[in-house]
Amino acid sequence: MRAFDAGWGGAVWKTLGNPVVNLSSRYAAVNHGKKRIMGMSNIELISDRGLSTNLKEMHEVKKNYPDHAVLASIMADEKEEWQQLIRRVEDTGADGIELNFSCPHGMCERGLGSAIGQEPVIAEEITRWVKQSTSLPVVVKFTPNVADICEQGRAAVAGGAEGVALINTVKSIIGVDLDDFIPFPKLRNGSTNGGYSGPALKPIALHMVASLGRQDWFSLPMSGIGGINNWRDAAEFIALGCTTVQVCTAVMHHGFAIVEEMISGLTSYLNEKKMNSVSELCGKALGCYKNWGELDMNYKVVAEIDAETCTGCGKCYTACYDGAYQAISLSGKSGESGKVLPTILTDKCKGCNLCSLVCPVNSISMVDVSPTEKIESWQDVLERGGYAIEDGISS
Ligand SMILES: Cc1cc2nc3c(=O)[nH]c(=O)nc-3n(C[C@H](O)[C@H](O)[C@H](O)COP(=O)(O)O)c2cc1C
């Protein structure tokens, strides 16, 4: 209820199912420099609060906030268990059901959670049972711990789901204490794999959303989740086809109030882009996500260093020299301040971006030096039997 007061439009309730015990401790994180929680790993199971308590509270929330969406996430074993759980959830007035086929720790050892998502035939069958047992909308939540997320998409469509949510956490061991050799989070003398969430997860989640969203056969609404921290993250998920987004770790880290920035930021962005609603943003980036072979091989960029702002730290030089194409020289060219400025050797620069990525003061931009005339296509290259590089021909 506090979340709704803060401005959130809906909530997916912590997964309900058969009683479990949760252990202590249960979270661990990796930081990035001074920034806390780049990624977090948790070994928490489903809700360890009594089912009746959860259902009573869900009812209360719906009674007090009838216009906010509340979805019950559920997880069960046998068909009858799923059906019983659904009946009890329906009595709360919840707006929909999310099927947890995706928890990658603890529950999957019991054949539940991601163990189901990884078996699309079973996922489809359970989705069908659930659909046969309820008139509530059903959303299936996907595990990223698979080779191809689309298999779960096919199962959700075939099973009759009304929507999908992706992604749950990635199986992880976040680190090891090198004194006592216990991985984190520590439980006296051992640990287990957890599920990785938070900002580090976003690129994986975006890719999975896009992989599914671009499929011709897939048209169910997608609820995007994984590393969303701010309005930009949310907008990116929407641009790749999500109609809603969910946030977990960022709320655990910063509190419910982050939604204010998400609402104001997204609103300003939509205004700036002259879009009337988020639905106009939905899917806008999907057409730009292509296969590698469809990319423009006549596009060419090279790095350009802004001598004014460059501090001469040499990071770009080292990165390029040791990690890329030796296309930056530090040949003693000094600016007015006496600092040694790096120079791009444009004939050697492959336009890889590495120097601009490592530059701590954003002094390097990539400039378009594409030939005005289209030189060739991949078909030309293949017909010719290879791709010409300076030193010869590589096939
Ligand atoms: C502590 C914790 C508990 C979670 N419990 C559940 C759960 O009960 N059911 C579920 O479907 N996902 C659960 N998740 C996964 C999140 O809902 C979400 O899919 C994942 O954390 C990625 O999003 P995020 O980066 O915004 O956290 C949990 C995540 C965390 C961090």
The ligand as a Gaussian input file, in Angstrom:
#p B3LYP/6-31G(d) Opt

LIG

0 1
 C       15.397000     -10.845000      -2.817000
 C       14.682000     -11.234000      -4.069000
 C       13.574000     -12.041000      -3.983000
 C       12.895000     -12.425000      -5.147000
 N       11.789000     -13.219000      -5.061000
 C       11.093000     -13.519000      -6.168000
 C        9.891000     -14.265000      -6.081000
 O        9.434000     -14.634000      -5.017000
 N        9.239000     -14.558000      -7.227000
 C        9.692000     -14.150000      -8.459000
 O        9.066000     -14.437000      -9.479000
 N       10.827000     -13.431000      -8.555000
 C       11.519000     -13.101000      -7.445000
 N       12.659000     -12.356000      -7.552000
 C       13.140000     -11.944000      -8.874000
 C       12.682000     -10.527000      -9.218000
 O       11.290000     -10.459000      -9.238000
 C       13.242000     -10.069000     -10.570000
 O       12.766000     -10.911000     -11.586000
 C       14.761000     -10.063000     -10.599000
 O       15.281000      -9.711000      -9.352000
 C       15.306000      -9.098000     -11.653000
 O       14.810000      -7.797000     -11.476000
 P       15.595000      -6.656000     -10.640000
 O       16.932000      -6.508000     -11.245000
 O       14.713000      -5.451000     -10.751000
 O       15.665000      -7.148000      -9.233000
 C       13.346000     -11.970000      -6.403000
 C       14.465000     -11.139000      -6.473000
 C       15.132000     -10.756000      -5.310000
 C       16.316000      -9.856000      -5.436000

